[in-house]
Structures are given as structure tokens and as C-alpha cells.
Amino acid sequence: MRRLRCLIASSALVCITTWAQAENKVLFIGNSYTFGAGGTQSVPDIFDALANAGGQEDPTTVMRAVGGKDYKFHYENSSEFIQQEAWTHVILQNYSTQPTHIKNTQDHFDYGTRLYQAIVANNADTQVMLYMTWARAEAHSLISGKSTPKSFASTNEMLEELRSNYYALAEQLSKANPDKLPTVVNPVGLAWKAAGGNLPADAERFIDLFDKDKHHGNDRGYYLSACVHYACIYQASPEGLFTQPEVRALELKISAEEAALLEKAAWETVSKQN
């Protein structure tokens, strides 16, 4: 039987969903890209529904998400969540521009490392996963056509910086801890591009994955994100799961055709890095 507890305080949203006889215990740590600002469901809630729709053993899914926060905040303020369970998986999502030239990439590495150390100190067998986020929409003001200290020349420039710094952190952590499970990147941002979300709005293959602010996701964007996490954790395709009752019950604002495209993009992206 599932028990759900949600706590909302100012910009913080914390939801805990526990399942009896769970196999996987998954902790999501992040901010609004995790709790789903701009959508109708959080990424962990969609992931949980996908796991059940896919016939996986019921996971324990916990979310620690605080709007606008980064790895440093979570290192300093989320230890009680890290210590709550012997997690099988912890998924770490940094502030969306932190691993780029317009913020502080050194903090990405320093506090990503400290969070990792706190996680494996709690349970040495935890699989740490890095939630690689997406580039801003092509129409967002940060995509200015010129690379400056406050902007990016293109969506490709922003995405490449995110990709490079998430994978570099994963490689650094894996090399420094050869006795632990390798740190994995869950490449949501790459799936976002593969699906067509970073194209200009008038492009033939464009699919709108963004909320009105052109940087948070909408239901399509967060569904794609959850599909990537599902594929990474279970090493199984999410294709066809949108039609299952567990996912339909979420009432996401997505057509079946769109969901099929997103599921395919997620699985193909994850499969390429395996």
C-alpha cells in the first residue's frame, strides 16, 4: 500500500512516497526542475508511475526539491534526507546554469563531490546519478546569439557546457572511488535535444517541452525527464508505458503521439551511452 506525504513551504516542495516491500529506494535531490514547476506532476511522481506501469517492483521514491537551489545548498541542508534510508539510487540535480560559464563551475565540482561523499558515507552501495538538465529554449533571453559572461551563443553552446561538466564530474567521482559503483549521468538534456526541444519554434521537428518562461519544463518536458531516469535505473525502454493505467492516472497534458516520441527519444539517448 502506498503512503504519500507532501510538505510545501515557500519555494520548497518535499514529497515522500513510500511503498511496502520496495526493491529500489530512490532519492531525488534538486530544485524546480525536479519538482516540476510549469507542469502538473513532479519528475519523481512520473518516474514512480512509470516504474509501476513497467512491471518493476514497487520503488520507494523520495523527493527533496527546493526552488532555485544548488549542490551547495543541498550539501549544507539536506543531510537528513540522505541519511533517511540506505538508498539504492540518489539522483542529483544542480542549479540549471551552475555547470556553465555564466555561473561557478568549480562549485559544481566541489559541492557535487561533497554530496557524493555524504551519500556513499550513508550507504557505500548507493548508485549516484547526476541529473543532466537541458539548455534554455532557443527563444530564451540567455540564448543571445553571442557568448558573453551572461549569455550563450546558442542552445548548443549551453547544452555542450552542461554535458561536459556533468560527465566530467561523473568521471572524476568514479576515478576517485574505484571501490564504489561508477557515477552515472542521466542525460535528460541530451534527450531534450534529440526529441526536438531545442530547435526554433518554426522548425519541422520542434516539440514544445517548455513552460511559458522558456526554461522550466511543461508536462512533455517532465515526462521526457522521468523516462530518462526510468531507462537509466532499470536499463529498460519506457516505450508504450504512457498508455498504461498507472501513467494515464496522472492526467498529463500530453497526446499519445507525443508520448511515444518522447519515450523513443529517452530510450535511444540512454542506449547510446551504455
Buried (B, 14 or more C-beta within 10 A) or exposed (E): EEEEEEEEEEBBBBBBBBBEEBEBBBBBBBBBBBBBBBBBBBBBBBBBBBBBBBEBEBBBBBBBBBBEBBBBBBBEEBEEBBBBBEBBBBBBBBBBBBBBBBBBBEBBBBBBBBBBBBBBEBBEEBBBBBBBBBBBBBEBEBBEEEBEEEBBEBBBBBBBBBBEBBBBBBEBBBEEBEEBBEBBBBBBBBBBBBBBBBBEEEEEEBBBBBBEEBBBBBBBBBBBBBBBBBBBBBEBBBBEBBEBEBBBEBEBEBEEEBBBBBBBBBBBBBEEEE
